[in-house]
Amino acid sequence: MLGDWPTPIDAIDVDGRPIWIKREGDSSTRYGGNKIRTLEAWLGHTRAANAHRIWAIGAYGSNHAIATVLHARAIGLDAGAILFPQPHSAPAHENAGALVATGCEVVRLRHVLEVPFAALAVARRDRGSIVMPPGGATPIGTFGALSAAFELAEQIEHGLAPAPRRIVVPIGSTCTAAGLVAGLALAHALGAWRWPIPIVHAVRVTPWPVTSRLRTAELAARTLDRIAALGGPRPSVSLVELASRLVVDGRELGAGYGRPTPSALAALAELGELRASPRLDIVYSAKTAAALLRLHRSHTAPLLFWSTKSTARLAPPSLAALRAAPRALRHWLGTLSTSST
């Protein structure tokens, strides 16, 4: 296993009432977050395919990209990253700097629209490698979040938290949200989830159509189909039913991916004052926290915050590693907006 399971679950007090937190950021001291569950399946798939390298696709400061390289290297696999530009922020710079520090091969794109062409070119050039889609969002990648639904059920059974009414999670590549929707359906069908099925409240950090509600529900359905194809049960739940258990909240997206919003900055400041607050970043979890506080103050409860930002701090690259990085990425790392967090 790559991760330290189960990840902790506890509560913080906001306005005199609890908000429950699933601390996915503590999933690894090397580099944690929700992507570790995704990578356990993907790296196993890479080994089973006898591939020599796995490629991640994401923005310059992608959590998925740095997690892939660090964890692949830890189990003896090579890894590379296909990266496109994003707005400046301190967490994005931390991730990108750590990626540069690994010395992994980087394919630098000018725009996100180049992703499909670059992925195809890398797959053709680097025969015997695996190129994941952004975020690893296929039924392979969703297996990790699916298993997390069973982990959560066991923690609730042991009295560590109440059964949530809503699970509040960021939605970028859709992998985690779809996996949770599928996992809750399967756990309920098998009797592991004995409570009303919660709504997965997915807070949009990337725009439509990537984070389409129907597209996410379809990925959940394909995940359940994959389980059945491997010999497991297939719950008698339709695509419409799966979609009804998912809310895609676009109110916090603002001007787009990686761009701060006033509500996200306010949530970052408010929760940052709490001693037990999870680590937040302006790209994903602070926007999700803004929606969380909005729901909390509308008296939706119990709420469970799926806290996805790694708590591990990453060291900056050496000067030699910076000099070896693609020029555009090196320039981007040298410019950090003072208005970003």
C-alpha positions as CSV (number, residue, x, y, z in Angstrom):
1,M,0.0,0.0,0.0
2,L,1.1,3.5,-0.7
3,G,-1.0,5.2,2.0
4,D,-1.5,5.1,5.7
5,W,-5.1,3.8,6.1
6,P,-7.5,4.6,7.5
7,T,-7.1,8.4,7.3
8,P,-8.2,10.1,10.5
9,I,-11.7,11.5,11.0
10,D,-12.5,14.1,13.6
11,A,-14.4,17.4,14.1
12,I,-13.7,21.1,14.3
13,D,-16.0,23.6,16.0
14,V,-17.4,26.4,13.8
15,D,-20.1,28.8,15.2
16,G,-20.5,26.4,18.1
17,R,-21.4,23.4,16.0
18,P,-19.2,20.6,14.6
19,I,-18.0,20.1,11.1
20,W,-16.6,16.6,10.5
21,I,-13.3,16.2,8.6
22,K,-12.0,13.2,6.7
23,R,-8.3,14.0,6.7
24,E,-7.1,12.6,3.4
25,G,-4.1,14.9,3.6
26,D,-2.6,12.6,6.2
27,S,-2.7,9.6,3.8
28,S,1.2,9.7,3.4
29,T,4.1,11.4,5.1
30,R,5.8,11.4,1.7
31,Y,3.0,13.3,0.0
32,G,-0.7,12.8,1.0
33,G,-4.1,13.8,-0.3
34,N,-6.8,12.1,-2.2
35,K,-4.6,11.2,-5.1
36,I,-2.8,8.5,-3.1
37,R,-6.0,6.3,-3.3
38,T,-6.1,6.9,-7.0
39,L,-2.4,6.0,-7.4
40,E,-2.6,2.7,-5.5
41,A,-4.7,1.3,-8.3
42,W,-2.9,3.1,-11.2
43,L,0.6,2.1,-10.0
44,G,-0.6,-1.5,-9.5
45,H,-2.0,-1.4,-13.0
46,T,1.3,-0.1,-14.4
47,R,3.3,-2.9,-12.7
48,A,0.8,-5.5,-13.9
49,A,1.2,-4.2,-17.5
50,N,5.0,-4.5,-17.2
51,A,5.3,-0.8,-18.1
52,H,8.5,1.0,-17.3
53,R,7.1,4.4,-16.8
54,I,3.8,6.1,-15.8
55,W,2.9,9.6,-17.0
56,A,0.7,12.1,-15.1
57,I,-1.1,15.0,-16.8
58,G,-2.0,18.2,-15.0
59,A,-1.3,21.9,-14.4
60,Y,2.2,23.1,-13.4
61,G,1.3,22.8,-9.7
62,S,-0.8,19.6,-10.0
63,N,-1.2,17.6,-6.8
64,H,-1.7,14.5,-9.0
65,A,1.6,15.0,-10.9
66,I,3.9,15.5,-7.9
67,A,2.1,12.6,-6.1
68,T,2.6,10.3,-9.1
69,V,6.3,11.0,-9.4
70,L,7.1,10.8,-5.7
71,H,5.1,7.6,-5.1
72,A,6.1,5.9,-8.4
73,R,9.8,6.5,-7.6
74,A,9.3,5.0,-4.1
75,I,8.2,1.7,-5.5
76,G,10.9,1.6,-8.2
77,L,8.9,2.9,-11.2
78,D,9.9,5.8,-13.4
79,A,7.5,8.7,-13.9
80,G,7.0,11.7,-16.0
81,A,4.7,14.7,-16.2
82,I,2.8,16.4,-19.0
83,L,2.1,19.9,-17.7
84,F,0.2,23.0,-18.8
85,P,0.2,26.5,-17.3
86,Q,-1.9,27.7,-14.4
87,P,-2.3,30.9,-12.4
88,H,0.3,31.6,-9.7
89,S,-0.2,30.5,-6.1
90,A,2.1,29.5,-3.3
91,P,0.8,25.9,-3.1
92,A,1.1,25.5,-6.9
93,H,4.7,26.8,-6.8
94,E,5.5,24.4,-3.9
95,N,4.3,21.4,-6.0
96,A,5.9,22.5,-9.2
97,G,9.2,23.3,-7.5
98,A,9.2,19.8,-5.9
99,L,8.4,18.2,-9.3
100,V,11.4,20.0,-10.8
101,A,13.5,18.8,-7.9
102,T,12.8,15.2,-8.8
103,G,14.5,15.7,-12.2
104,C,11.7,13.7,-13.8
105,E,11.0,14.2,-17.5
106,V,8.6,17.0,-18.1
107,V,6.7,17.7,-21.3
108,R,5.7,21.3,-21.1
109,L,2.5,22.4,-23.0
110,R,1.5,26.0,-23.9
111,H,-2.2,25.4,-23.2
112,V,-4.5,22.8,-21.7
113,L,-6.1,22.3,-25.2
114,E,-2.9,20.6,-26.2
115,V,-3.4,17.8,-23.7
116,P,-5.0,15.1,-26.0
117,F,-2.4,15.6,-28.7
118,A,0.5,15.6,-26.2
119,A,-0.8,12.4,-24.5
120,L,-1.0,10.6,-27.8
121,A,2.5,11.8,-28.9
122,V,4.0,10.7,-25.6
123,A,2.3,7.3,-25.7
124,R,3.6,6.7,-29.3
125,R,7.1,7.9,-28.4
126,D,7.5,6.2,-25.1
127,R,6.4,2.7,-25.9
128,G,5.9,0.5,-22.9
129,S,4.7,3.4,-20.7
130,I,1.3,4.2,-19.2
131,V,-0.2,7.7,-19.8
132,M,-2.9,8.4,-17.3
133,P,-5.7,10.9,-18.2
134,P,-5.8,14.1,-16.1
135,G,-6.3,13.1,-12.5
136,G,-6.3,9.4,-13.4
137,A,-10.1,9.7,-13.9
138,T,-11.1,6.2,-15.2
139,P,-12.6,3.3,-13.4
140,I,-9.0,2.3,-12.5
141,G,-8.5,5.5,-10.6
142,T,-11.9,5.6,-9.0
143,F,-11.3,2.3,-7.2
144,G,-9.5,4.2,-4.5
145,A,-12.3,6.5,-3.6
146,L,-14.7,3.6,-3.9
147,S,-12.8,1.8,-1.2
148,A,-12.8,5.0,0.9
149,A,-16.6,4.7,1.2
150,F,-16.2,1.4,3.0
151,E,-13.5,2.8,5.2
152,L,-15.8,5.7,6.2
153,A,-18.6,3.2,6.9
154,E,-16.4,1.3,9.3
155,Q,-15.3,4.5,11.1
156,I,-19.0,5.5,11.5
157,E,-19.8,2.0,12.8
158,H,-17.1,2.5,15.4
159,G,-18.6,5.8,16.5
160,L,-15.8,8.0,15.2
161,A,-18.3,10.3,13.4
162,P,-22.0,10.4,12.6
163,A,-23.3,9.4,9.2
164,P,-23.1,12.6,7.1
165,R,-26.0,14.2,5.3
166,R,-23.5,15.6,2.8
167,I,-19.9,14.8,1.9
168,V,-18.3,18.0,0.6
169,V,-15.4,17.4,-1.8
170,P,-13.6,19.3,-4.6
171,I,-14.3,18.2,-8.1
172,G,-11.6,18.7,-10.7
173,S,-10.9,15.6,-12.7
174,T,-14.1,13.9,-11.2
175,C,-12.1,10.9,-10.0
176,T,-12.7,11.2,-6.3
177,A,-16.4,12.4,-6.5
178,A,-17.3,9.6,-8.9
179,G,-15.5,7.0,-6.8
180,L,-17.4,8.1,-3.7
181,V,-20.8,8.0,-5.5
182,A,-20.0,4.5,-6.7
183,G,-18.6,3.4,-3.4
184,L,-21.6,4.6,-1.4
185,A,-23.9,2.7,-3.8
186,L,-21.9,-0.5,-3.5
187,A,-21.4,-0.3,0.3
188,H,-25.2,0.3,0.7
189,A,-26.1,-2.7,-1.5
190,L,-23.7,-4.9,0.5
191,G,-25.0,-3.8,3.8
192,A,-21.8,-2.0,4.9
193,W,-23.5,1.4,4.7
194,R,-26.6,1.1,6.9
195,W,-27.6,4.7,7.0
196,P,-29.3,7.0,4.5
197,I,-27.0,7.5,1.5
198,P,-25.5,11.0,1.7
199,I,-25.3,13.5,-1.1
200,V,-21.8,13.9,-2.5
201,H,-21.6,17.7,-2.7
202,A,-18.8,18.3,-5.3
203,V,-17.5,21.8,-5.4
204,R,-16.4,22.8,-8.9
205,V,-12.7,23.9,-9.2
206,T,-12.6,23.2,-13.0
207,P,-15.3,24.3,-15.4
208,W,-18.0,22.5,-17.2
209,P,-18.0,20.2,-19.2
210,V,-15.0,18.5,-17.4
211,T,-17.0,18.6,-14.2
212,S,-20.4,17.9,-15.7
213,R,-22.8,16.1,-13.3
214,L,-23.8,13.6,-15.9
215,R,-20.2,12.9,-16.9
216,T,-19.3,12.3,-13.2
217,A,-22.3,10.0,-12.7
218,E,-21.4,8.1,-15.8
219,L,-17.9,7.5,-14.5
220,A,-19.5,6.2,-11.2
221,A,-21.7,3.9,-13.3
222,R,-18.7,2.6,-15.3
223,T,-16.8,2.0,-12.0
224,L,-19.7,-0.2,-10.8
225,D,-19.7,-2.0,-14.2
226,R,-16.0,-2.6,-13.8
227,I,-16.5,-4.1,-10.4
228,A,-19.1,-6.5,-11.8
229,A,-16.9,-7.4,-14.7
230,L,-14.2,-8.4,-12.2
231,G,-16.6,-10.8,-10.5
232,G,-18.1,-8.5,-7.9
233,P,-21.7,-7.4,-7.3
234,R,-23.4,-4.8,-9.4
235,P,-26.0,-2.8,-7.4
236,S,-29.3,-2.3,-9.2
237,V,-28.9,1.5,-9.3
238,S,-29.5,3.4,-12.5
239,L,-27.5,6.3,-13.9
240,V,-30.3,8.6,-13.0
241,E,-30.2,7.4,-9.4
242,L,-26.4,7.9,-9.2
243,A,-26.8,11.4,-10.6
244,S,-29.5,12.2,-8.0
245,R,-26.9,11.5,-5.2
246,L,-24.5,14.0,-6.6
247,V,-24.6,17.8,-6.5
248,V,-22.1,19.8,-8.5
249,D,-21.7,23.2,-6.9
250,G,-20.4,25.9,-9.3
251,R,-20.8,28.9,-7.0
252,E,-17.2,28.9,-5.9
253,L,-15.4,28.5,-9.2
254,G,-15.0,32.2,-9.8
255,A,-12.9,33.2,-12.8
256,G,-11.7,29.6,-13.3
257,Y,-9.2,27.0,-12.2
258,G,-6.6,28.2,-9.8
259,R,-8.0,31.7,-9.6
260,P,-8.7,33.0,-6.0
261,T,-12.2,34.0,-5.0
262,P,-13.1,36.3,-2.1
263,S,-15.2,33.5,-0.5
264,A,-12.2,31.1,-0.7
265,L,-9.8,33.6,0.7
266,A,-12.3,34.3,3.5
267,A,-12.6,30.5,4.3
268,L,-8.8,30.2,4.2
269,A,-8.5,32.9,6.8
270,E,-11.3,31.8,9.0
271,L,-10.4,28.1,9.2
272,G,-6.7,28.9,9.3
273,E,-7.3,30.5,12.7
274,L,-8.5,27.2,14.2
275,R,-5.9,25.0,15.9
276,A,-7.1,21.7,14.2
277,S,-7.9,23.2,10.8
278,P,-6.8,21.0,7.8
279,R,-4.3,22.4,5.4
280,L,-6.1,24.3,2.6
281,D,-4.9,25.5,-0.8
282,I,-6.6,28.2,-3.0
283,V,-6.8,25.9,-6.0
284,Y,-9.0,23.1,-4.5
285,S,-9.7,22.9,-0.8
286,A,-10.2,26.6,0.1
287,K,-13.0,26.9,-2.6
288,T,-14.4,23.7,-1.2
289,A,-14.2,25.1,2.4
290,A,-16.1,28.1,1.2
291,A,-19.0,25.9,0.1
292,L,-18.7,23.9,3.3
293,L,-19.1,27.0,5.5
294,R,-22.0,28.2,3.3
295,L,-23.8,24.8,3.9
296,H,-22.9,24.8,7.6
297,R,-24.5,28.3,8.0
298,S,-27.6,27.1,6.3
299,H,-27.8,24.4,9.0
300,T,-27.2,21.5,6.7
301,A,-25.8,18.8,9.1
302,P,-24.0,16.6,9.7
303,L,-21.4,17.7,7.2
304,L,-18.3,15.8,6.3
305,F,-15.4,17.8,4.6
306,W,-13.3,15.5,2.4
307,S,-10.0,17.3,3.1
308,T,-7.8,16.6,0.1
309,K,-4.7,18.8,0.4
310,S,-1.5,16.9,1.5
311,T,-0.2,17.9,4.9
312,A,3.4,17.1,3.9
313,R,5.5,20.1,3.1
314,L,7.7,19.8,0.0
315,A,11.3,21.2,-0.3
316,P,12.1,23.7,-3.0
317,P,14.4,22.6,-5.9
318,S,18.1,23.2,-6.1
319,L,19.5,25.8,-8.4
320,A,20.9,23.0,-10.6
321,A,17.4,21.4,-10.9
322,L,15.8,24.7,-11.8
323,R,18.4,25.3,-14.5
324,A,17.5,21.9,-16.0
325,A,13.7,22.6,-16.0
326,P,11.9,23.7,-19.2
327,R,12.5,27.4,-19.6
328,A,8.8,28.4,-19.5
329,L,8.3,26.5,-16.3
330,R,11.5,28.0,-14.8
331,H,10.2,31.5,-15.6
332,W,6.8,30.7,-14.1
333,L,8.4,29.5,-10.9
334,G,10.4,32.8,-10.7
335,T,7.2,34.8,-10.7
336,L,4.8,34.5,-7.8
337,S,1.9,36.9,-7.6
338,T,1.8,38.7,-4.2
339,S,-2.0,38.6,-4.3
340,S,-2.1,34.8,-4.4
341,T,-2.2,32.4,-1.4
